Amino acid sequence: MQRVFPLLIILFALYACAGNAPQIPGGVTATANKEMVTPAIPAISGVAPVSPAPTGEPAVAIIPAEVKPVPPPVLPTEKPFPHIALLLPVQSPGFGASADAVRRGFIAAINPRNQAMPVRVYSNFDENTGVVAIYRQAIANGARAVVGPLTRNGVSALMAEQDIPVPTLALNIIEGQSARQLYFFGMSMESEAREVARLAKKQGLHQAIIITTHSQLSQRLQAAFEEEWSDAAGSVNRGILREVEFNGDPSVFADIANINDTMVFLAADAAKAHLIRPYLPNKLPIYATSQIFVGNDKTLTNYDLNGIRFVDMPWLLQPDHPAVMVYPRATPPLPSIDLDRLYALGIDSYRLIQVLLAGEPALALPLDGVTGEIVLNGHTFQRNAVPAVFVQGHAQLLDAPATPTAQIFPDKNPDKATGKP
């Protein structure tokens, strides 16, 4: 019996060392009548430390729902120097021509006598995937202001970037919440459709017939016009008489007739409008956006669009205006009117980034721009275009006094319909 008792003591000690000793609440383990505090477990990066669980419950690790990796700092590729960064995909196969037109306009607007900061063009990047990286690189290189990117995809990508440390002017318009120093400016066709709706309402018209094509742009123009027309005229059902989609068959216009106080919104380009116009009554006022205008040198095309009202920029409609004449035209001339519009966009974007650099942009606006009168609405620079009308193959300002109504609408009776030009 005396030999058995020491053996039992040894077995009991081994059992305690194996970790099967009784637990004491509070995270303390009883071992041979001594207390040993469990050391804290260091937290792993991105994961919260394990919290002590109540007695009888397992410990649970609390892991954040989303752990965003911190991007490595972007190092300058050269000695940083203050400059204006122009982010344009000039080398892109798809957007290169458009980007280069903007670049040429931007450079043309620079007055060497007043230019305090050099301009650097960042051109070798993909607007779908590389915008944020090239933006950060420009900032690392010392950019004090940024102009660009150009496309909707590029602007959307930059819009998601919350770190916008300098005044930045994106050259497309995207709606939504943006960083404090991110602004938008562009040639939104939807804005022109809304402007057309306001113009027609101002001229006393109360009902609309909308003609569209199957293109996505045409559908967007329709939606923008309807939204503005509804706000101006009240109920959409009352203000819009018909919606007609033209797919090449002119019979869809057979029952369109002159109706008092009614206008036609033609959501189509010049090629489609050339096919549609002969089937519409001359007495119906017809409105369109700038995509219907291909230049005053295209007399035959313009003649077939006689009487159609539209909106476009002073750069194209008022070449003799003092605010337009001060800036040089592209040399050599650009091959299309759309590129000419982008050249004008470049001119005004240079002027707007100077406004942002100076601070207090509201004090410098409205701006008498070559793309139109420019005002600031939130973070969007809104461009108000110029109303015009086709008369005998030539686009002229809508309020030009030289052309009588009878020359615009030869068979129009001023005593009937709307009585307005």
C-alpha positions in Angstrom: 0.0 0.0 0.0 2.9 2.4 0.8 4.3 1.8 -2.8 0.9 2.4 -4.4 0.3 5.9 -2.9 3.4 7.6 -4.4 2.5 6.0 -7.8 -1.0 7.7 -7.6 0.6 11.0 -6.9 2.8 10.8 -10.0 -0.1 9.8 -12.2 -2.2 12.8 -10.9 0.7 15.2 -11.7 1.0 13.8 -15.2 -2.8 14.2 -15.7 -2.6 17.9 -14.6 0.2 18.6 -17.0 -1.7 17.2 -19.9 -4.1 20.2 -19.8 -7.1 18.5 -18.2 -7.1 20.5 -15.0 -10.4 22.2 -14.0 -11.1 25.7 -15.5 -11.6 28.8 -13.5 -13.8 31.6 -15.1 -11.9 34.7 -16.3 -9.3 33.0 -18.6 -7.1 31.8 -15.8 -6.0 28.1 -15.6 -5.5 26.4 -12.3 -2.3 24.3 -12.2 -0.8 22.9 -9.1 -2.5 25.7 -7.0 -0.8 28.5 -9.1 -2.4 31.1 -11.4 -1.0 31.7 -14.9 -2.5 34.6 -16.9 -3.0 33.7 -20.6 -0.9 36.0 -22.7 -2.6 38.3 -25.3 -2.4 36.9 -28.8 -1.0 39.6 -31.2 -3.5 40.8 -33.9 -2.9 39.7 -37.4 -3.1 42.5 -40.0 -6.6 42.8 -41.4 -8.1 40.5 -38.8 -9.4 41.6 -35.4 -8.0 39.8 -32.3 -10.0 37.0 -30.7 -12.1 38.3 -27.8 -12.4 36.3 -24.6 -15.6 34.4 -24.7 -18.0 33.9 -21.8 -17.6 30.6 -19.9 -18.8 27.6 -21.9 -18.9 29.5 -25.2 -16.3 29.2 -28.0 -14.2 32.2 -28.8 -15.1 33.9 -32.1 -12.8 35.9 -34.4 -14.4 39.1 -35.7 -13.3 39.6 -39.3 -14.1 42.8 -41.2 -16.6 42.3 -44.1 -14.2 43.9 -46.6 -10.5 44.6 -46.2 -9.3 46.9 -49.0 -5.6 46.5 -49.6 -3.7 49.8 -49.4 -2.1 50.6 -52.8 1.7 51.1 -52.7 2.7 54.7 -53.0 3.4 55.9 -56.5 6.9 57.2 -57.0 7.6 60.0 -59.4 9.2 59.0 -62.7 11.3 62.1 -62.7 12.0 65.1 -60.5 8.6 66.5 -59.6 7.8 69.9 -61.0 4.5 72.0 -60.9 2.5 71.5 -64.1 -1.0 71.0 -65.6 -1.5 67.4 -66.5 -3.5 66.7 -69.6 -4.7 63.0 -69.6 -5.7 62.2 -73.2 -5.4 58.8 -74.9 -3.7 60.3 -78.0 -2.1 57.0 -78.8 -5.3 55.0 -78.6 -6.5 53.3 -81.9 -10.1 54.0 -81.0 -10.0 57.5 -79.3 -6.7 58.9 -80.6 -8.2 61.3 -83.2 -10.7 62.7 -80.7 -8.1 63.0 -78.0 -5.7 64.8 -80.3 -8.4 67.3 -81.4 -9.0 68.2 -77.7 -5.2 68.4 -77.2 -4.8 70.8 -80.1 -7.6 73.0 -78.9 -6.2 73.0 -75.3 -2.8 74.1 -76.5 -4.3 76.7 -78.9 -6.0 78.4 -75.9 -2.7 79.0 -74.1 -1.5 82.6 -74.0 2.3 82.4 -73.6 2.3 85.8 -71.9 -0.1 84.7 -69.1 0.8 81.1 -68.8 2.3 80.6 -65.3 2.5 76.8 -65.4 3.7 74.4 -68.1 1.3 71.8 -69.6 2.3 68.1 -69.8 0.4 65.6 -71.9 0.0 62.1 -70.6 -1.0 60.1 -73.6 0.1 56.5 -73.4 -2.6 54.7 -71.3 -5.8 52.8 -71.7 -8.9 54.7 -70.5 -10.7 51.5 -69.7 -8.0 50.2 -67.3 -5.2 52.7 -66.7 -6.8 56.0 -65.8 -6.3 55.8 -62.0 -2.7 54.7 -62.4 -1.8 57.5 -64.8 -3.7 60.1 -62.6 -1.6 59.0 -59.6 1.5 59.2 -61.6 0.8 62.7 -62.7 0.2 63.8 -59.1 3.5 62.1 -58.1 5.2 64.0 -60.9 4.0 67.3 -59.4 0.8 68.1 -61.2 -1.1 71.0 -59.6 -4.2 70.5 -61.8 -5.5 67.7 -64.1 -7.7 67.8 -67.2 -9.1 64.5 -68.4 -9.8 61.7 -69.0 -12.1 61.9 -72.1 -14.3 58.8 -72.3 -17.3 57.8 -70.1 -15.4 54.7 -68.9 -12.4 56.7 -68.0 -14.3 59.3 -66.1 -16.3 56.6 -64.3 -13.1 55.0 -63.2 -11.6 58.3 -61.9 -14.9 59.1 -60.2 -14.5 56.0 -58.1 -11.1 57.3 -56.9 -11.7 59.2 -53.7 -8.1 60.7 -53.5 -8.4 63.8 -55.8 -5.9 66.1 -54.2 -5.8 68.9 -56.9 -8.5 70.6 -59.1 -9.5 68.0 -61.7 -11.6 68.6 -64.8 -13.0 65.4 -66.4 -14.0 65.8 -70.0 -17.3 63.9 -69.9 -20.4 64.2 -67.8 -21.2 61.5 -65.3 -24.0 61.9 -62.7 -23.4 60.9 -59.1 -21.4 61.8 -56.0 -17.9 62.9 -56.7 -14.8 64.0 -54.8 -14.6 67.6 -53.7 -12.1 68.7 -56.3 -13.5 66.7 -59.2 -15.5 68.6 -61.8 -17.1 67.6 -65.1 -17.4 69.3 -68.5 -18.3 67.8 -71.9 -20.5 67.9 -74.9 -23.5 66.0 -73.6 -26.1 65.4 -76.3 -28.6 64.7 -73.6 -28.1 68.3 -72.4 -28.8 69.6 -75.9 -32.1 67.5 -76.0 -33.2 69.2 -72.7 -32.2 72.6 -74.1 -34.3 71.9 -77.2 -37.3 71.1 -75.0 -36.9 74.4 -73.1 -36.5 76.3 -76.4 -39.7 74.9 -77.9 -41.7 75.6 -74.7 -40.4 79.1 -74.7 -41.6 79.6 -78.2 -45.2 78.7 -77.1 -45.4 75.0 -78.1 -47.3 72.7 -75.8 -47.3 69.2 -77.5 -44.6 67.1 -79.0 -44.2 64.3 -81.5 -40.9 62.5 -81.0 -39.2 60.7 -84.0 -36.4 58.3 -83.1 -34.2 55.7 -84.8 -32.9 52.4 -83.4 -29.5 53.8 -82.3 -28.7 54.0 -78.6 -27.9 57.7 -78.9 -31.4 58.4 -80.3 -33.0 56.5 -77.5 -31.0 58.5 -74.9 -32.0 61.8 -76.6 -35.6 60.7 -76.5 -35.4 60.0 -72.8 -33.7 63.3 -72.0 -36.2 65.3 -74.1 -39.2 63.6 -72.5 -37.9 64.2 -69.0 -37.4 68.0 -69.6 -40.6 68.3 -71.6 -42.6 66.6 -68.8 -41.2 69.1 -66.3 -42.0 72.0 -68.7 -45.4 70.9 -70.0 -46.8 68.9 -67.1 -48.1 65.4 -67.7 -46.1 63.3 -70.2 -49.2 61.7 -71.5 -50.7 65.2 -72.2 -47.5 66.8 -73.5 -46.3 64.1 -75.9 -48.8 63.1 -78.6 -46.8 60.3 -80.4 -43.5 58.5 -80.4 -42.5 57.2 -83.9 -39.4 55.0 -84.6 -38.1 55.3 -88.1 -36.5 52.1 -89.5 -36.4 53.1 -93.2 -40.1 52.8 -93.9 -41.6 56.4 -94.5 -45.1 55.1 -94.2 -44.9 55.6 -90.4 -45.2 59.3 -91.1 -48.4 59.0 -93.2 -50.8 60.3 -90.6 -48.6 63.1 -89.1 -50.4 66.3 -89.9 -50.2 69.9 -88.8 -51.5 70.4 -85.3 -51.7 73.7 -83.5 -49.1 74.3 -80.7 -47.3 71.1 -81.6 -43.7 70.5 -82.5 -41.6 67.5 -83.7 -38.4 66.5 -81.9 -36.1 64.7 -84.4 -33.7 62.5 -82.4 -31.6 61.7 -85.5 -28.4 62.6 -87.2 -28.0 64.4 -90.5 -28.2 61.3 -92.6 -31.4 60.0 -91.1 -32.9 63.5 -91.0 -32.2 63.9 -94.7 -34.5 60.8 -95.3 -37.2 61.9 -92.8 -37.7 65.6 -93.5 -39.5 65.3 -96.8 -42.3 63.3 -95.2 -43.1 65.8 -92.4 -45.5 68.8 -92.9 -43.7 72.1 -93.5 -46.0 73.8 -91.0 -44.9 71.6 -88.1 -42.0 73.2 -86.3 -39.2 70.6 -86.2 -36.3 70.6 -83.7 -33.1 68.6 -83.4 -29.7 68.6 -81.6 -26.3 69.5 -83.0 -25.9 66.1 -84.6 -28.0 67.3 -87.5 -25.5 70.0 -88.5 -22.5 69.0 -90.6 -21.3 72.5 -91.4 -22.3 75.4 -93.6 -20.1 74.2 -96.4 -22.5 71.3 -97.0 -25.1 73.5 -98.7 -27.0 70.7 -100.5 -27.5 68.6 -97.4 -28.5 71.7 -95.4 -31.0 72.7 -98.1 -32.9 69.4 -97.6 -33.2 70.2 -93.9 -34.8 73.6 -94.5 -36.7 75.0 -91.5 -35.3 72.6 -88.9 -34.3 74.3 -85.7 -31.3 73.0 -83.7 -28.7 74.0 -81.1 -24.9 74.1 -81.5 -21.9 76.0 -80.3 -20.8 79.5 -81.2 -17.5 78.1 -82.6 -19.5 76.8 -85.6 -22.4 79.2 -85.8 -20.7 82.5 -84.9 -17.2 82.4 -86.3 -17.1 86.3 -86.3 -18.1 86.6 -82.7 -15.3 88.4 -80.7 -15.2 85.7 -78.1 -14.6 83.1 -80.8 -12.2 85.1 -83.1 -9.6 85.4 -80.4 -8.7 81.7 -80.7 -6.9 80.3 -83.7 -8.5 77.6 -85.9 -6.9 74.2 -86.2 -4.0 74.1 -88.7 -4.2 72.0 -90.8 -8.0 72.0 -90.6 -9.6 69.0 -88.9 -11.2 66.4 -91.2 -14.7 66.5 -89.6 -17.0 68.8 -87.8 -17.2 66.5 -84.8 -13.4 66.9 -84.4 -13.9 70.6 -84.7 -16.3 70.5 -81.8 -13.7 68.6 -79.7 -11.1 71.2 -80.6 -13.5 73.8 -79.2 -14.0 71.7 -76.1 -10.2 71.7 -75.6 -10.2 75.6 -75.8 -12.9 75.9 -73.1 -11.4 73.2 -70.9 -8.2 75.2 -70.7 -10.1 78.3 -69.7 -12.1 76.3 -67.1 -9.0 74.7 -65.4 -7.6 78.2 -65.1 -10.8 79.2 -63.3 -10.5 76.2 -60.9 -6.9 77.0 -60.2 -7.8 80.6 -59.3 -10.4 79.4 -56.8 -13.9 80.7 -56.3 -15.2 79.6 -59.8 -18.6 81.1 -59.1 -17.1 84.5 -59.3 -15.7 83.9 -62.8 -18.9 82.6 -64.3 -20.9 82.6 -66.5 -18.1 82.1 -69.0 -18.6 83.3 -72.6 -17.2 80.1 -74.1 -16.6 79.0 -77.7 -18.8 76.0 -76.9 -21.6 78.2 -75.4 -22.3 80.1 -72.3 -20.9 78.1 -69.4 -22.3 78.0 -65.9 -21.6 75.8 -62.9 -24.3 73.5 -61.6 -23.0 71.6 -58.6 -19.8 70.0 -59.9 -20.8 70.1 -63.6 -20.0 72.9 -65.9 -23.2 73.3 -68.0 -22.9 74.5 -71.6 -25.8 76.5 -73.0 -25.7 76.2 -76.8 -26.9 78.7 -79.4 -30.3 78.2 -81.2 -30.2 78.1 -85.0 -32.3 77.3 -88.0 -31.6 76.0 -91.6 -32.5 78.7 -94.2 -31.9 78.0 -97.9 -29.0 75.6 -97.2 -27.4 77.8 -94.6 -27.5 77.6 -90.8 -28.2 80.9 -89.2 -29.0 82.1 -85.7 -32.7 81.5 -84.9 -33.3 85.2 -83.9 -31.5 86.5 -87.0 -33.8 89.3 -88.4 -32.7 89.1 -92.1 -34.8 86.1 -93.1 -38.6 86.4 -93.2 -40.7 83.5 -92.0 -42.1 82.9 -95.5 -38.6 82.0 -96.7 -38.2 79.4 -94.0 -41.6 77.9 -94.4 -42.9 78.8 -97.9 -46.3 77.3 -97.4 -46.8 78.5 -93.8 -49.8 80.6 -93.0 -48.9 82.9 -90.0 -52.6 83.2 -89.0 -52.8 79.4 -88.4 -51.0 76.8 -86.4 -48.6 78.4 -83.9 -48.0 81.6 -86.0 -44.3 81.4 -84.9 -41.2 81.1 -87.1 
